[in-house]
Amino acid sequence: MQLLTTRTLHRLGRVTPAVKPSAPPPGQKNQQRDRITLDVSTALADMSLDGDQTLESSQVVLAAEIGDGSFTKVYACKVRYSKDAEVDAVAKIVHQPTQENMADLVNECILWSRLEHPHVVRFLSACATDGEIWLILERFHGGSLDKHLERKLHTAAEAMSTSCVLDWSRQIAEGMEFLHALEPPILHRDLKSGNVLMSDDLGSRLAIGDFGVARYQSLDTSKAMTAETGSYRWMAPEVIRHEVYDKRCDVYSFAMLVFELLTYRFPFDGKVKLTPMQVVAAVAVEDKRPELPSSCTAPIRRLVERCWSRDPNLRPSFAEMRAFLANKEYLLTGSVETTAQTGSEAEGQPQDR
């Protein structure tokens, strides 16, 4: 087994953090605040956003807090573009970002601001104020998919219908197909239910968000990207093992997301609950995968198993999956005759490449 890096151990809480530095003398506080404010203003300029994608904070009216993280808070808000034009939105506020976080923020905004697709959360604008960067994003009143599935699990709801699994999976696949079809392709690198938003509880529209660790794929396929990026339960084995990887790592994550739709549970969080450290060993070394429920239809089972294949070359593209998932008659009943009556997969099924 490959030795786990210090970075991995930090993320798993196995390394004692450095001693927190003492607070600066009172005379330095204003200097630090001014430097942070200057830094975020410079970062906003570095994003090279279009004119209508930059705002003054006075145009954003914050409402209820709807989420938070280590360095961020998320609020419902209204954006006033003019006296007569007001839009419901979400404000993701990053407070006093570090230099490393600042670079990631600039990358996220540059990348996200150029994306336009029904199944990708829309980036509206950004502003800087008092050492904070505000990202203004499209509002999804249904909240995140993971919270929806959690409610289903805790209320012992019936399993999601196969038709719904197909529809929601197809929407996510269409969004990912768009990202991977760009030149160069965009790797999301953290595809999971927590990063998918819902227009309503019916899932009328699902969209992919949070591009904090997304990157363009290098034209040099031998060039290694940062290992162990994303969330371990959804992370492809080649990413965990510090191997060269490409956009097919997102296909693996998609398989784990479909597993969530089928079970309402996170991967490796069923009857046998694995810790993140155990997931690392199970996936990257022992080649284990979560157990699909018996209610999963055979065609969907085959698709998921191909998507989470250990060999990235065996994983289908999102273009193939989108066509496959649209073939509802076959996926619901398996009744469509196979191509040329040869016993090969039904038309629309992803094929080995």
C-alpha positions as CSV (number, residue, x, y, z in Angstrom):
1,M,0.0,0.0,0.0
2,Q,1.3,3.4,-0.9
3,L,2.2,5.5,2.1
4,L,-0.3,8.2,2.9
5,T,1.0,11.7,2.6
6,T,1.1,14.2,5.4
7,R,-1.6,16.1,3.5
8,T,-3.9,13.1,3.7
9,L,-3.2,12.6,7.4
10,H,-3.9,16.3,8.1
11,R,-7.3,15.9,6.3
12,L,-8.1,12.9,8.4
13,G,-7.1,14.5,11.6
14,R,-4.1,12.2,12.2
15,V,-1.5,14.9,12.4
16,T,-1.2,17.4,15.3
17,P,-1.7,20.9,13.8
18,A,0.9,23.5,14.3
19,V,0.5,25.8,17.3
20,K,-1.7,28.7,16.5
21,P,0.3,31.9,16.3
22,S,-0.2,34.5,18.9
23,A,-2.4,37.5,18.1
24,P,-0.5,40.5,16.5
25,P,0.2,43.6,18.6
26,P,-2.8,46.0,18.6
27,G,-0.8,48.4,16.3
28,Q,-0.6,45.8,13.6
29,K,-4.3,45.0,13.4
30,N,-5.3,47.9,11.2
31,Q,-2.4,47.2,8.9
32,Q,-3.4,43.6,8.5
33,R,-7.0,44.5,7.8
34,D,-6.0,47.1,5.2
35,R,-3.7,44.5,3.5
36,I,-6.5,41.9,3.4
37,T,-8.9,44.4,1.9
38,L,-6.3,45.3,-0.7
39,D,-5.7,41.6,-1.4
40,V,-9.4,40.8,-2.0
41,S,-9.8,43.9,-4.2
42,T,-6.8,42.8,-6.3
43,A,-8.2,39.3,-6.4
44,L,-11.5,40.6,-7.8
45,A,-9.6,42.5,-10.5
46,D,-7.6,39.4,-11.3
47,M,-10.9,37.5,-12.1
48,S,-11.4,39.7,-15.2
49,L,-15.2,39.4,-14.9
50,D,-17.5,41.0,-17.4
51,G,-19.0,44.4,-16.4
52,D,-22.3,42.9,-15.4
53,Q,-20.6,40.3,-13.2
54,T,-19.2,42.8,-10.7
55,L,-21.3,44.5,-8.1
56,E,-21.0,46.9,-5.1
57,S,-21.9,45.2,-1.8
58,S,-24.6,47.8,-1.3
59,Q,-26.5,46.2,-4.2
60,V,-26.8,42.9,-2.3
61,V,-29.3,42.6,0.5
62,L,-28.5,39.6,2.7
63,A,-31.4,37.6,4.3
64,A,-31.2,34.3,6.3
65,E,-28.0,32.3,6.6
66,I,-28.6,29.0,4.8
67,G,-25.2,27.3,5.2
68,D,-21.6,27.6,6.4
69,G,-18.2,26.1,6.2
70,S,-14.7,26.5,7.5
71,F,-14.1,29.9,5.8
72,T,-17.5,30.6,4.3
73,K,-21.0,31.5,5.1
74,V,-23.9,31.2,2.6
75,Y,-26.9,33.5,2.7
76,A,-30.1,33.9,0.8
77,C,-30.1,37.4,-0.7
78,K,-31.6,39.8,-3.2
79,V,-29.5,41.6,-5.8
80,R,-30.6,45.0,-6.9
81,Y,-29.3,45.6,-10.4
82,S,-31.4,48.8,-10.7
83,K,-34.3,50.5,-9.0
84,D,-36.8,48.2,-10.8
85,A,-34.7,45.0,-11.2
86,E,-34.2,42.7,-8.2
87,V,-33.2,39.1,-8.4
88,D,-33.3,36.3,-5.8
89,A,-29.8,34.8,-5.4
90,V,-27.4,33.2,-2.9
91,A,-24.3,34.9,-1.5
92,K,-21.3,32.8,-0.7
93,I,-19.1,34.9,1.5
94,V,-15.5,34.1,2.1
95,H,-14.1,36.0,5.1
96,Q,-10.4,37.0,5.1
97,P,-9.2,34.3,2.7
98,T,-5.6,33.1,3.0
99,Q,-3.2,33.5,0.0
100,E,-3.9,29.9,-1.0
101,N,-7.6,30.3,-0.6
102,M,-7.4,33.5,-2.6
103,A,-5.8,31.7,-5.5
104,D,-8.5,29.0,-5.4
105,L,-11.2,31.7,-5.3
106,V,-9.8,33.5,-8.3
107,N,-9.6,30.2,-10.2
108,E,-13.2,29.3,-9.2
109,C,-14.6,32.6,-10.3
110,I,-12.7,32.7,-13.6
111,L,-13.8,29.2,-14.5
112,W,-17.4,29.4,-13.1
113,S,-18.2,32.8,-14.6
114,R,-17.8,31.4,-18.1
115,L,-20.2,28.5,-17.8
116,E,-23.7,28.6,-19.1
117,H,-25.8,25.4,-19.0
118,P,-29.2,24.4,-17.6
119,H,-27.7,21.8,-15.3
120,V,-24.8,24.0,-14.0
121,V,-25.5,26.5,-11.3
122,R,-25.2,30.0,-12.8
123,F,-22.5,32.3,-11.5
124,L,-24.1,35.8,-11.4
125,S,-21.5,38.2,-10.0
126,A,-18.9,38.9,-7.4
127,C,-17.9,41.8,-5.1
128,A,-15.3,42.6,-2.4
129,T,-15.8,44.4,0.9
130,D,-14.0,44.6,4.2
131,G,-11.6,41.7,3.6
132,E,-14.4,39.5,2.2
133,I,-15.2,38.2,-1.3
134,W,-18.8,37.6,-2.1
135,L,-19.8,35.2,-4.8
136,I,-23.4,35.8,-6.0
137,L,-24.9,32.6,-7.4
138,E,-28.2,31.4,-8.8
139,R,-30.8,30.5,-6.1
140,F,-32.2,27.0,-5.9
141,H,-35.1,26.8,-3.5
142,G,-35.0,23.0,-3.2
143,G,-31.6,23.2,-1.5
144,S,-28.9,20.6,-2.0
145,L,-29.5,17.0,-3.1
146,D,-27.7,15.5,-0.1
147,K,-30.1,17.2,2.3
148,H,-33.0,16.0,0.3
149,L,-31.7,12.4,0.4
150,E,-31.0,12.7,4.1
151,R,-34.6,13.7,4.8
152,K,-35.7,10.7,2.8
153,L,-33.5,8.4,4.8
154,H,-34.5,9.7,8.2
155,T,-38.2,9.5,7.4
156,A,-37.9,5.9,6.1
157,A,-39.2,7.0,2.7
158,E,-39.8,4.4,0.0
159,A,-36.9,3.9,-2.4
160,M,-36.8,6.4,-5.2
161,S,-38.6,5.1,-8.3
162,T,-36.3,3.9,-11.1
163,S,-37.9,6.5,-13.4
164,C,-36.8,9.3,-11.0
165,V,-33.3,7.8,-10.6
166,L,-33.0,7.8,-14.4
167,D,-34.2,11.4,-14.8
168,W,-32.1,12.9,-12.0
169,S,-29.0,10.9,-13.2
170,R,-29.6,12.1,-16.7
171,Q,-29.7,15.7,-15.7
172,I,-26.4,15.5,-13.8
173,A,-24.8,13.6,-16.7
174,E,-25.9,16.3,-19.1
175,G,-24.2,19.0,-16.9
176,M,-21.1,16.9,-16.7
177,E,-21.1,16.2,-20.4
178,F,-21.1,19.9,-21.0
179,L,-18.1,20.4,-18.7
180,H,-16.1,17.6,-20.3
181,A,-16.9,18.7,-23.9
182,L,-15.3,22.1,-23.4
183,E,-11.9,22.8,-24.9
184,P,-10.0,22.1,-22.7
185,P,-12.3,19.9,-20.6
186,I,-13.2,21.0,-17.1
187,L,-12.8,18.4,-14.3
188,H,-15.1,19.0,-11.4
189,R,-13.1,16.7,-9.1
190,D,-15.7,16.9,-6.3
191,L,-18.9,15.6,-7.8
192,K,-21.3,14.4,-5.1
193,S,-24.8,15.0,-3.8
194,G,-23.7,17.9,-1.6
195,N,-22.6,19.8,-4.8
196,V,-25.9,19.3,-6.7
197,L,-28.7,21.7,-6.2
198,M,-32.5,21.2,-6.7
199,S,-35.0,23.7,-8.0
200,D,-37.7,22.0,-5.9
201,D,-38.4,18.7,-4.1
202,L,-39.6,17.1,-7.3
203,G,-36.1,17.5,-8.9
204,S,-37.6,19.4,-11.8
205,R,-34.2,20.8,-12.4
206,L,-30.9,19.7,-10.9
207,A,-27.6,21.6,-11.4
208,I,-24.0,21.1,-10.5
209,G,-22.3,23.7,-8.3
210,D,-19.2,24.4,-6.2
211,F,-16.2,24.7,-8.6
212,G,-13.7,25.3,-5.8
213,V,-11.4,22.4,-6.8
214,A,-12.4,22.3,-10.5
215,R,-9.6,22.6,-13.0
216,Y,-9.0,22.6,-16.8
217,Q,-7.6,19.3,-18.0
218,S,-4.0,19.8,-19.3
219,L,-3.5,19.1,-23.0
220,D,-0.4,17.2,-21.8
221,T,-2.1,14.0,-20.5
222,S,1.1,12.9,-18.8
223,K,1.1,15.9,-16.6
224,A,0.0,15.0,-13.1
225,M,-2.8,16.9,-11.4
226,T,-3.0,17.3,-7.6
227,A,-3.7,14.0,-5.9
228,E,-6.3,13.4,-3.2
229,T,-8.5,16.3,-4.4
230,G,-12.2,16.1,-3.6
231,S,-14.0,13.9,-1.0
232,Y,-12.8,10.5,-0.2
233,R,-16.1,8.6,-0.4
234,W,-16.5,9.8,-4.0
235,M,-12.8,9.9,-5.0
236,A,-11.6,7.7,-7.8
237,P,-8.8,5.2,-6.9
238,E,-6.3,6.7,-9.3
239,V,-6.7,10.1,-7.5
240,I,-6.2,8.5,-4.1
241,R,-3.1,6.6,-5.3
242,H,-1.4,9.7,-6.7
243,E,-1.5,8.5,-10.3
244,V,-2.0,10.5,-13.4
245,Y,-5.7,11.1,-13.9
246,D,-8.1,12.9,-16.2
247,K,-11.8,13.7,-16.6
248,R,-12.7,10.0,-16.1
249,C,-12.2,10.5,-12.4
250,D,-15.6,12.4,-12.5
251,V,-17.2,9.4,-14.0
252,Y,-16.2,7.3,-11.0
253,S,-17.7,10.0,-8.7
254,F,-20.9,10.0,-10.8
255,A,-21.3,6.2,-10.0
256,M,-21.1,7.0,-6.3
257,L,-23.7,9.7,-6.8
258,V,-26.1,7.3,-8.5
259,F,-25.5,5.0,-5.5
260,E,-26.7,7.8,-3.3
261,L,-29.9,8.1,-5.3
262,L,-30.5,4.4,-5.0
263,T,-29.9,4.2,-1.3
264,Y,-30.2,7.7,0.2
265,R,-26.9,7.0,1.8
266,F,-23.3,8.2,1.3
267,P,-21.0,5.6,-0.2
268,F,-19.5,3.2,2.4
269,D,-22.0,4.5,5.0
270,G,-24.4,1.6,5.1
271,K,-24.7,-1.4,7.5
272,V,-20.9,-1.4,7.6
273,K,-19.7,2.2,8.1
274,L,-16.2,3.0,7.0
275,T,-14.1,5.9,8.2
276,P,-12.4,8.1,5.6
277,M,-9.1,6.3,6.3
278,Q,-10.9,2.9,5.8
279,V,-12.4,4.2,2.5
280,V,-8.9,5.1,1.3
281,A,-7.7,1.5,1.9
282,A,-10.9,-0.2,0.6
283,V,-11.0,1.7,-2.7
284,A,-7.4,2.2,-3.6
285,V,-5.9,-1.0,-2.3
286,E,-8.7,-3.6,-1.9
287,D,-10.7,-2.4,-4.9
288,K,-14.0,-2.5,-2.9
289,R,-17.2,-0.7,-3.9
290,P,-20.4,-0.1,-2.0
291,E,-23.1,-2.8,-2.2
292,L,-25.9,-1.9,-4.6
293,P,-29.5,-2.6,-3.4
294,S,-31.3,-5.6,-4.7
295,S,-34.0,-3.2,-6.1
296,C,-31.4,-1.8,-8.6
297,T,-32.3,-2.9,-12.1
298,A,-29.8,-5.0,-14.1
299,P,-29.1,-2.3,-16.7
300,I,-28.5,0.4,-14.1
301,R,-26.3,-2.0,-12.1
302,R,-24.2,-2.7,-15.2
303,L,-23.8,1.1,-15.9
304,V,-22.8,1.9,-12.3
305,E,-20.3,-1.0,-12.2
306,R,-18.7,0.3,-15.5
307,C,-18.5,3.8,-14.1
308,W,-16.7,2.8,-11.0
309,S,-14.3,0.4,-12.8
310,R,-10.8,0.4,-11.4
311,D,-9.5,0.9,-14.9
312,P,-10.5,4.4,-16.1
313,N,-10.3,3.2,-19.7
314,L,-13.4,1.0,-19.1
315,R,-15.5,3.9,-17.8
316,P,-18.0,5.4,-20.3
317,S,-18.1,9.0,-21.2
318,F,-20.9,11.3,-20.0
319,A,-22.0,11.7,-23.6
320,E,-22.5,7.9,-23.8
321,M,-24.3,7.9,-20.4
322,R,-26.7,10.7,-21.3
323,A,-27.8,8.7,-24.4
324,F,-28.1,5.5,-22.4
325,L,-30.1,7.1,-19.6
326,A,-32.5,8.6,-22.1
327,N,-33.4,5.0,-23.2
328,K,-36.1,4.7,-20.5
329,E,-38.0,1.8,-22.0
330,Y,-34.9,-0.5,-21.9
331,L,-33.8,0.7,-18.5
332,L,-37.2,0.3,-16.8
333,T,-38.2,-3.0,-18.4
334,G,-35.2,-4.4,-20.2
335,S,-37.6,-5.3,-22.9
336,V,-36.0,-3.6,-25.9
337,E,-34.4,-6.1,-28.2
338,T,-30.7,-6.0,-28.4
339,T,-28.9,-4.7,-31.5
340,A,-28.9,-7.1,-34.4
341,Q,-30.3,-9.8,-32.1
342,T,-26.7,-10.7,-31.3
343,G,-26.9,-10.6,-27.5
344,S,-25.0,-7.3,-27.4
345,E,-26.2,-4.4,-25.3
346,A,-29.3,-2.5,-26.2
347,E,-28.9,0.5,-28.4
348,G,-27.8,3.5,-26.4
349,Q,-25.9,1.4,-23.8
350,P,-22.3,2.7,-23.3
351,Q,-19.8,0.4,-25.0
352,D,-16.2,-0.4,-24.1
353,R,-13.8,1.9,-25.9
